Amino acid sequence: MFPSSDNAFSLSTLFSVYASITGFMMLFRKMLNDFMPMQLRSYLFRLLDQLFTPKSNNLTVIIDEKFGSESNHVFEAAEIYLRKKISPDTKQLCVGKTTKEKHFTISIVKGEEIFDSFENSKMKWNYVESEENKFNEVKRYSKDAPGRGYYGSPGGSWGSITLDHPSTFDTLAMDPSAKKKIIDDLERFLKRKEFYKRVGKAWKRGYLLYGPPGTGKSSLIAAMANYLKFDIFDLELSSVQNNGEFKRILLSTTNRSILVIEDIDCNAEVRDREAENQERNMSRGTVTLSGILNFIDGLWSSAGDERIIVFTTNHKEQLDPALLRPGRMDMHIHMSYCTSLGFRTLVSNYLGLDGLNHPLCEEIEKLVDSTEVTPAELSEELMQDDDID
Ligand SMILES: Nc1ncnc2c1ncn2[C@@H]1O[C@H](COP(=O)(O)OP(=O)(O)OP(=O)(O)O)[C@@H](O)[C@H]1O
């Protein structure tokens, strides 16, 4: 957010410049008075008072959403303040209301400019998203995370935290050819904007990850997000009340994102369409398979670009075939027990051993290939001791 002041009156003297800055600071004080805790306010006032010997008649103040890794209270206060400044000139607005809220909430949309004044100073607020912020930090959104916004706003109704899952394709213990297939698929997907447009399909891709617990389904999702620099939206299906809410939540996800619905087999309604038909009248209070399928089939096409959907399950055989049909889930990825090749990756990650430098590796690899052991179990073992031997 970049408010900048642009004086309308005589600006030739230092005094007038100082006045404009003072006016700006007073406006800030008022804003902070209204919305900030007292301790934070007095700290900021001291800072502002000491701040500058003005040299220019223009001042740009940058208020980032984040202050270090924390959310910035000044940004939040500015956001609330700007809601009061919405005028007939405002071109776009976000309007929303959750079931729990009594009133509608209106907020401004990124990209919008708001003109403001204080005393004799003109102010212009630009609500911008910097390219740097957009692409460098991968976020994990979920309905439980802090800082939920409003339906309809980008990322609204979702709280977010920075994704600090260190998993990458390099650290993922997986058959190298399977890994390459996924990376190639993601790359192809990214490059195919024009292709999707030409064939009249939504620019989205669906992946089904299936396999026993601890084989790296969540790690693969994090690796995909880190690779693509896409945000993750984690949806807990059981917390969604009905298809309508499902639709609203999904429409508030942003472009360049991965929507994750984990353990889809645990949601009974999703398993079997027959059962759903029988219970159609009873299922109004839940998310139904047809609700999900409708959404996957087309709803998204009108609502965004570069979307990836990932379903995970430990029991693929329990899912309704309708959900697994090609075109819905474009790629089915089997995450399975560790192989000797996967073990090499883990040994390199955890012990820093390059390849097969240790005399025991060959023997262990044979054991790994002859039994069912998950990468999670092996990782635990490899973390037990600093002594490699
Ligand atoms: N393929 C893998 N490569 C590297 N590490 C892995 C892999 N699979 C599991 N791990 C390790 O085990 C931990 C748990 O794995 P993860 O949560 O990704 O498995 P999952 O298949 O999603 O399990 P669940 O089905 O229980 O959610 C990870 O944090 C990671 O340390």
The ligand as a Gaussian input file, in Angstrom:
#p B3LYP/6-31G(d) Opt

LIG

0 1
 N        8.582000     -39.468000      -0.203000
 C        9.142000     -38.830000       0.837000
 N       10.293000     -38.157000       0.678000
 C       10.875000     -37.518000       1.694000
 N       10.371000     -37.517000       2.935000
 C        9.215000     -38.156000       3.150000
 C        8.543000     -38.837000       2.109000
 N        7.430000     -39.413000       2.622000
 C        7.404000     -39.090000       3.911000
 N        8.468000     -38.348000       4.249000
 C        8.772000     -37.828000       5.605000
 O        7.701000     -38.225000       6.457000
 C        6.947000     -37.114000       6.924000
 C        5.455000     -37.415000       6.762000
 O        5.155000     -37.586000       5.381000
 P        3.877000     -36.922000       4.647000
 O        3.053000     -36.172000       5.639000
 O        4.348000     -36.170000       3.458000
 O        3.149000     -38.259000       4.239000
 P        1.636000     -38.442000       3.758000
 O        1.687000     -39.519000       2.723000
 O        1.052000     -37.140000       3.375000
 O        0.959000     -39.009000       5.063000
 P       -0.618000     -38.999000       5.452000
 O       -1.339000     -39.836000       4.446000
 O       -0.598000     -39.585000       6.821000
 O       -1.044000     -37.555000       5.447000
 C        7.379000     -35.954000       6.065000
 O        7.375000     -34.747000       6.789000
 C        8.784000     -36.322000       5.636000
 O        9.708000     -35.951000       6.648000

